């Protein structure tokens, strides 16, 4: 049965009716776009449909007759419906991953959720949705028609994802790190997956948290040093606390100096000296890691951690307030 909405009727009003119709259609597109977080190519096609409807509608009488058959809003509805249904089918596949976590073992076929699990030494992983071979650090499927979010690859480092596969190094390109972080943060933000299945939303939360933690670690020299030591199985434990009498005496003297400071100028002078010491130790850390001297790097990382604690004490200084710098 042939049906038409109110827009062709409004369009019978010369000029004003056409503008009223296009404004209503554009508002509808904007609303749908926000609600479903549609990809750019879908939104573009929707705007094209509205534009065609508007231009044709400007032709007196004939345009209004064509408008009854073209129905831009109905075409846009079909576009969105098809997109949502495809994403729901993909999300249904993702449910397999949740089942695996609960102990369910699905058949091993190319599109099984189990197939994404990479061998520790492999350079590729298989997309659980479309079966495409995807690079291990990728957060999305490499297949441009799929682009489904992927789990964090086993054995992948922060450097692999945020620094283009750079070999773990204490020296990092901060501008590259920030650029890649902002790009990935947008790709995996949970809000972009609010209309997806439960498991895909879960993967987005995991990836987003992982990327945020990776960025926070790599951009901070102290956290980066701890991370590099962990990668080399040289993590710092309780037994690695500083025992150097000279360094411990330095920390005690700094604590007393901060505690007895009376003016902002006194604190400013202490801060200037401590900041210079932090820069000095950071440079020494770079040299130690560069030379592969991890024992020295551990000592310097501990030293830097103490200097950071001094910096915190300086920041929270108040006249007459006790100063605590844990050893």
Buried (B, 14 or more C-beta within 10 A) or exposed (E): EEEEEEBBBBBEEEEEBBBBBBEBBBEBBEEBBEEBEBEEEBBEBBBEBBBBBBEBBEEEEEBBEBBBEBBBBBBBBEBBEEBEEEBEEBBEBBBBBBBBEEEEEBEEEEBBBBBBBBEEEBEBBBBBBBBBEBBBBBBBBBBEEBBBBBBBBEEBBBBBBBBEEBEBBBEBEEEEBEEBBEEBBEBBBBEBBEBBBEBBBBBBBBBBEBBBEBBEBBBEBBEBBBBBBEEBEBEBEEEBEBEEEEBBEBBEEBBEBBBEBEEEEBBEEBBEEBEEBBEBBBEBBBEBBEEEEBEBBBBBBBBBBBBBBBBEBBEEBEEEEEBEBEE
